[in-house]
Amino acid sequence: MAQWWGEWELRVLVLASLSAQYFLVLFAGVRKFHIPPWMGFSFRLAHIGSDALAIFALATLFNREKNGYGTGCRYARANRDLELFWAPILLMHLGGQVAITTYKIEDNEQWSRHIITSLSKVTVALYVLYKSWSSNDKRLLAATILLFILVIMRCLQKALDLKNSSFNALQKASSSEKNVVRGTNVSEEGRLQNFIKDARAVVDDGGMRRSPGNLPRLPYQLFLDFPSPYYDRLEILKIFWQLDPDSAYQAIEDALSAMTSFLYTKDRSTHSAITSFLYTKGYRRRYLAFKNAPAGLILRRCTHVLAYATLITAICLVHTSRHKEAYSGEDTRVTLALLYGTLLMELVYLCVRSVFRDMFSGRILQYNLIGSLADKKKWHYLTLRRIAGFLQCRDLLDQYLFHMDPSYSCKEITELVHQHVESGWKGYIRDNESYRRFNDIRGEWTLARKGCHQKLGWSLKRPFDETIILWHLATDLCFFCRGKEECGRRCKQISNYMMHLLFANPEMLMPGSRKRLLDTANNELERILSAPHGERKSMEERVFDRCNAGSTPESFIHDAWELATSLLGDEEAKMWELIQGVWVEMLCFSAGRCRGYLHAERLGTCVEYLSYVWVMLAYAGMETFPEKLQRREGQTVDGYEDLQDEEGQILVSRVHYLS
């Protein structure tokens, strides 16, 4: 057995490295889809492990060349040179996967480190080749040199891709002389007022929504948290507002897909789209070709052509070698498997790219507080949680093992957001003040329109993360009593998604959101359900019965029951319409306060639905996150102005939030 492993160890490692590359290529498109957390973890592990596997194979190869093959290994001297021929193929695996540039967005900023590490590995491999090569097979040597040239170009290409996909490159590309406000008689408030006036005219004259020939440009400044010029936003709004619901949804998806390809993959199909989005009037030409620069474009195309030509040439040279008889049959077959497999992988990537291009799953992830508690009561989950608690990784277990079936109502909820924004433009926004107030609401406008602000306004005065939990529990209680309406199902989906954000991505929900509040709410639920119960009931029914019996202490559950009781006092259709309006406002409130970097970071695994809403609001002319940050003191914050002079006297009276 030891003798067999001594002969086959290197062969197994190089074939395993090739198999890992195939796994990453075949599942590269899956990154745009919502997959179970354990599958995403497996993909991440394969991405990291493929490099480790290639490095271990190279170390084994170099160690064999240094120490010989040991006693008991029946190898001809020529086999050592044939194994050296595998080194550039392993370095090609280290030079970057065919389909993936990077897995984490932070890697794009470390492009210089990639150059140093890659060139050092190539240098070591060339030195070992120079010291160890002893064969007179010139054709094998020529094939090896060709592969090393390809490896060097691949390493440089990946470094250039990382550099051009970094946020620094995007920041340089965003340099615009027209974004710099110099001497002008029009203030920022005046420009905003003109934008609102023109935008209202566009919305009022929108007419029938249809599918035009062009789609709005990619708002790439959003990912940098840079403010966009009002004239640029107005042009985008003019195009976007003419789109029918399907075309509007497609425009949002195309923008996110293009940015995903730009940041994380080697799919260059979106380059023309990216550069056309950046070619707006006023942007300096020398900054625009950052990813289609002549050097980068030539190197990329030459690398693709050279890859096919080199691999085909290497295959021909190996087949026509006059020293084939000197090599063992196993090593020859492994060599051909590596060459043919690498060539086929290039072709497989083209097929995978064409299948998954510009595609997202259209799913909305879900998390339900009561549902998760019910799952945690199952015996197998309890056992796993005890083990995870002993290992102090219970949170990791909850994140990767517990997940609900996703919702497929992405288009429908996006259209609800569009209708909300349209209602705001037509019925609420009149000036700068009302424009900012509309972008700050998180349920108040719906309560005011339904005449319920005095009765239910207290539920929105808590911190945003607490409000999410409160309305989530109240929505569940209402759904248990009256869950037959389609609107009720939609409300529950949005409610579960907002809870998913608090559970999995609290920083995207809102900066400073406290995930530990979920533990507090869970403990309260377990406490009220700890009392013995008779007949077998569902978890939702038990919670409803305990709340209805008045046995809940002062807690999230108590406040949620008071809110649900008030909501259940209305007619069913009116109740769900009110809940839906509050959740849509909360969804928009959260999207408008999420940093662009977090959206870009999340695109590396699977797009969050919040990114759809975020792009939608930008296309529809709503206030962006950088504009919220750059508000001057005295401009509407929390819904009112209260300007004072030096003596403390009020110059501008307070404007009520809902006026």
MARFI-885066 format. One line per field, with one value per residue (C-alpha): residue in one letter; x, y, z. Coordinates in steps of 0.5 Angstrom, whole numbers, plus 500, padded with zeros to 3 digits. Layout:
BEGIN
r: [a  ...] .
xx: [X  ...] .
yy: [Y  ...] .
zz: [Z  ...] .
//
This chain:
BEGIN
r: [m  a  q  w  w  g  e  w  e  l  r  v  l  v  l  a  s  l  s  a  q  y  f  l  v  l  f  a  g  v  r  k  f  h  i  p  p  w  m  g  f  s  f  r  l  a  h  i  g  s  d  a  l  a  i  f  a  l  a  t  l  f  n  r  e  k  n  g  y  g  t  g  c  r  y  a  r  a  n  r  d  l  e  l  f  w  a  p  i  l  l  m  h  l  g  g  q  v  a  i  t  t  y  k  i  e  d  n  e  q  w  s  r  h  i  i  t  s  l  s  k  v  t  v  a  l  y  v  l  y  k  s  w  s  s  n  d  k  r  l  l  a  a  t  i  l  l  f  i  l  v  i  m  r  c  l  q  k  a  l  d  l  k  n  s  s  f  n  a  l  q  k  a  s  s  s  e  k  n  v  v  r  g  t  n  v  s  e  e  g  r  l  q  n  f  i  k  d  a  r  a  v  v  d  d  g  g  m  r  r  s  p  g  n  l  p  r  l  p  y  q  l  f  l  d  f  p  s  p  y  y  d  r  l  e  i  l  k  i  f  w  q  l  d  p  d  s  a  y  q  a  i  e  d  a  l  s  a  m  t  s  f  l  y  t  k  d  r  s  t  h  s  a  i  t  s  f  l  y  t  k  g  y  r  r  r  y  l  a  f  k  n  a  p  a  g  l  i  l  r  r  c  t  h  v  l  a  y  a  t  l  i  t  a  i  c  l  v  h  t  s  r  h  k  e  a  y  s  g  e  d  t  r  v  t  l  a  l  l  y  g  t  l  l  m  e  l  v  y  l  c  v  r  s  v  f  r  d  m  f  s  g  r  i  l  q  y  n  l  i  g  s  l  a  d  k  k  k  w  h  y  l  t  l  r  r  i  a  g  f  l  q  c  r  d  l  l  d  q  y  l  f  h  m  d  p  s  y  s  c  k  e  i  t  e  l  v  h  q  h  v  e  s  g  w  k  g  y  i  r  d  n  e  s  y  r  r  f  n  d  i  r  g  e  w  t  l  a  r  k  g  c  h  q  k  l  g  w  s  l  k  r  p  f  d  e  t  i  i  l  w  h  l  a  t  d  l  c  f  f  c  r  g  k  e  e  c  g  r  r  c  k  q  i  s  n  y  m  m  h  l  l  f  a  n  p  e  m  l  m  p  g  s  r  k  r  l  l  d  t  a  n  n  e  l  e  r  i  l  s  a  p  h  g  e  r  k  s  m  e  e  r  v  f  d  r  c  n  a  g  s  t  p  e  s  f  i  h  d  a  w  e  l  a  t  s  l  l  g  d  e  e  a  k  m  w  e  l  i  q  g  v  w  v  e  m  l  c  f  s  a  g  r  c  r  g  y  l  h  a  e  r  l  g  t  c  v  e  y  l  s  y  v  w  v  m  l  a  y  a  g  m  e  t  f  p  e  k  l  q  r  r  e  g  q  t  v  d  g  y  e  d  l  q  d  e  e  g  q  i  l  v  s  r  v  h  y  l  s] .
xx: [500  506  509  503  501  509  507  500  501  502  498  492  494  494  488  484  486  483  477  477  477  472  467  468  467  461  458  460  454  450  453  448  442  440  443  442  448  451  452  455  460  462  463  467  471  472  475  480  481  483  489  491  491  495  500  500  501  507  510  510  513  518  520  520  525  529  530  529  523  525  526  521  519  519  520  524  529  524  518  521  521  514  512  516  511  505  508  505  498  498  501  495  490  493  493  486  480  477  470  472  476  475  470  471  471  477  481  480  484  490  492  499  500  497  503  508  506  504  511  515  511  513  520  521  518  522  528  526  525  532  536  532  531  535  531  533  526  525  518  516  521  518  511  513  516  509  505  510  509  501  502  505  500  495  498  498  491  488  492  490  483  483  486  481  475  477  473  479  479  471  473  478  472  467  472  467  469  461  460  465  461  465  462  455  448  444  445  444  437  436  438  434  428  429  430  423  420  422  421  414  413  416  412  405  406  408  402  402  408  411  418  422  428  433  434  437  444  448  448  455  456  451  456  461  456  458  452  450  448  441  441  444  439  433  435  435  428  426  428  426  419  417  418  413  413  417  422  423  425  429  433  434  436  441  444  446  448  453  456  457  460  465  467  467  468  472  465  467  460  458  464  461  455  459  463  457  454  460  460  456  457  463  466  474  476  482  479  473  477  479  477  477  484  488  494  488  484  490  493  486  484  491  491  484  487  494  491  487  493  498  494  493  500  502  497  500  507  506  503  508  514  519  521  514  516  521  515  510  503  500  504  503  495  495  499  494  488  491  492  485  481  484  482  475  475  476  470  466  466  464  457  456  457  452  447  448  449  445  440  438  434  428  428  427  430  425  426  421  421  416  418  425  423  419  424  429  424  425  430  435  436  436  442  446  445  447  454  454  453  459  464  461  459  451  450  454  450  443  446  448  443  436  433  426  423  424  419  418  415  420  417  410  414  418  412  409  415  414  407  409  414  409  404  409  411  404  401  406  412  411  418  425  422  416  422  426  420  418  425  425  418  418  410  408  405  401  398  396  392  388  387  390  396  394  392  398  403  406  409  413  417  421  428  428  430  425  420  421  421  414  411  413  410  404  404  404  399  394  396  394  387  386  391  386  388  393  395  396  401  405  405  408  413  416  416  420  425  426  427  432  436  436  438  443  445  444  448  444  438  440  447  447  442  442  442  442  434  433  435  431  425  426  427  421  417  420  418  411  411  414  407  404  399  394  392  397  397  402  407  403  396  400  403  396  392  397  397  389  389  393  399  404  409  411  415  416  410  406  407  406  399  397  398  395  389  388  389  384  379  379  376  380  382  383  388  392  392  395  400  402  403  407  412  413  415  420  423  424  427  432  434  435  440  444  452  453  459  455  451  457  460  453  453  459  455  448  444  440  433  434  439  433  429  436  437  429  429  435  432  426  429  429  434  440  444  450  445  442  449  451  444  446  444  437  435  429  431  426  421  421  425  427  432  434  438  444  439  435  429  426  426  422  417  416  413  409  412  405  403] .
yy: [500  505  503  505  511  513  512  515  521  526  524  524  531  534  530  533  540  539  537  542  547  544  544  552  553  549  552  559  562  559  565  569  565  564  557  554  557  550  550  557  555  549  553  558  552  549  556  557  549  549  554  550  543  546  549  542  538  543  542  535  535  540  535  529  533  535  528  523  518  514  506  502  507  504  510  512  518  521  520  526  531  529  530  537  538  538  544  550  547  547  554  556  553  558  564  564  560  561  564  567  573  573  571  577  584  585  581  586  591  586  586  588  582  577  580  578  572  569  571  568  562  562  564  558  553  556  555  548  546  549  545  538  538  532  530  531  531  538  538  536  542  547  545  546  553  555  553  557  563  562  562  569  572  569  572  579  578  576  582  587  584  585  592  594  591  595  601  605  604  606  612  614  613  617  623  629  636  637  634  639  646  652  659  659  663  656  653  646  647  651  645  640  644  644  637  636  640  637  630  631  633  627  623  627  626  619  616  609  605  601  597  602  600  603  601  606  607  603  608  605  612  608  603  608  612  618  623  623  630  632  632  625  623  626  623  616  618  620  613  609  612  609  602  597  593  587  592  596  589  587  594  593  586  588  593  588  583  587  590  582  581  587  586  578  574  574  575  581  581  587  591  595  596  598  603  606  607  611  615  621  628  631  625  625  620  618  615  612  606  603  596  597  600  598  594  591  589  587  582  579  578  575  571  567  566  564  559  555  555  553  548  545  546  542  536  536  536  531  526  527  526  521  519  517  510  512  515  510  509  512  519  519  518  523  528  528  528  535  538  535  537  544  545  543  547  553  551  549  556  559  555  556  564  564  560  564  571  576  571  572  567  572  569  573  570  569  568  567  568  563  558  558  557  551  548  549  544  538  533  533  540  540  535  539  545  542  540  547  550  546  548  555  556  556  562  559  553  557  561  555  550  554  557  557  556  563  567  568  574  579  582  583  586  591  593  595  599  603  604  607  612  614  615  620  624  625  626  628  631  638  641  640  639  634  630  629  628  622  619  619  616  608  607  614  616  610  610  618  616  611  615  610  615  617  609  606  611  609  602  606  611  605  604  601  594  594  596  591  585  588  589  582  579  583  581  573  574  577  572  567  570  572  569  568  574  575  581  578  573  578  582  576  575  582  581  575  578  584  579  575  582  583  575  575  582  587  592  592  593  599  601  599  594  589  582  580  583  576  572  577  576  568  568  571  567  561  563  564  557  554  553  546  545  540  538  538  545  549  554  559  557  556  563  566  562  565  572  572  569  575  572  575  580  587  585  585  579  584  590  586  583  590  592  586  587  594  592  586  591  593  590  584  588  594  591  588  594  598  593  592  600  600  594  597  604  600  596  603  606  601  601  608  607  602  603  602  598  593  592  590  586  582  581  576  571  572  578  581  583  590  591  591  596  600  601  602  608  611  610  613  619  618  621  617  615  620  625  623  624  630  634  640  642  645  641  636  630  626  630  637  644  648  653  658  665  666  668  662  665  660  663  657  654  646  643  637  630  628  635] .
zz: [500  502  495  491  495  494  486  486  491  486  481  485  488  481  478  485  483  476  479  484  478  475  481  481  474  474  480  478  476  482  486  483  486  493  496  502  507  508  500  500  505  501  495  499  502  495  493  499  498  491  492  498  494  488  493  496  490  488  494  493  486  488  494  490  485  491  495  489  489  495  495  492  487  480  476  470  470  464  469  473  467  465  472  472  466  471  475  470  470  477  477  472  478  483  478  478  477  469  472  478  479  487  492  497  495  500  495  489  494  495  487  488  493  488  483  488  491  484  481  487  486  478  480  484  479  474  478  480  473  471  476  475  468  464  459  451  449  446  444  452  454  449  451  458  456  453  459  463  459  459  467  467  463  467  473  471  468  474  478  473  473  481  480  475  480  486  489  488  480  481  485  479  474  478  477  474  473  473  480  483  485  484  483  482  484  485  492  493  496  489  485  489  488  481  480  484  480  473  477  478  471  469  473  472  464  465  461  460  462  456  454  451  447  452  459  465  466  472  478  479  484  489  490  492  496  492  490  483  479  479  472  471  476  472  465  469  472  465  462  468  469  462  463  464  471  467  464  470  474  468  469  476  475  469  473  479  475  471  478  480  474  474  481  482  475  469  465  460  457  461  459  454  458  464  460  457  464  465  459  461  459  463  465  463  458  461  467  463  460  467  465  457  457  451  455  459  453  449  455  456  449  448  454  451  444  447  452  447  442  448  450  443  441  448  446  440  442  447  442  437  442  440  448  449  450  456  460  464  461  468  468  460  461  467  463  457  462  465  458  455  462  462  455  456  462  458  453  459  462  456  456  463  462  457  461  468  465  467  471  479  482  484  491  498  504  510  517  522  530  532  526  528  535  533  529  535  539  534  538  532  533  540  540  535  539  545  542  538  545  548  542  543  536  537  533  527  527  527  521  517  518  520  514  511  504  500  497  490  490  488  482  486  492  487  484  491  492  485  487  494  490  485  490  494  488  486  493  498  495  493  496  499  506  504  499  505  510  505  505  512  513  516  517  519  512  512  519  517  511  514  520  525  527  534  535  533  532  539  535  531  536  538  535  528  530  536  531  526  531  534  527  525  531  530  523  525  530  525  520  524  525  518  513  507  504  498  501  508  505  502  508  512  506  507  515  514  510  514  520  516  515  522  523  518  515  521  518  512  515  519  522  529  529  534  533  540  540  537  543  548  544  543  551  552  547  551  557  556  552  558  562  561  555  554  547  541  538  533  536  533  536  543  542  540  546  551  549  549  556  558  561  557  562  559  553  546  546  550  546  539  542  544  537  533  538  535  528  528  530  523  517  514  507  511  516  511  507  513  515  507  507  513  511  504  508  513  507  503  510  511  503  503  509  507  505  498  500  503  497  493  498  499  491  492  495  493  492  497  495  499  493  488  493  493  486  485  489  486  479  481  484  491  496  496  502  501  500  507  510  507  510  513  520  520  514  515  520  524  520  522  522  528  526  532  532  536  542  541  538  533  526  523  526  527  521  523  520  517  514] .
//
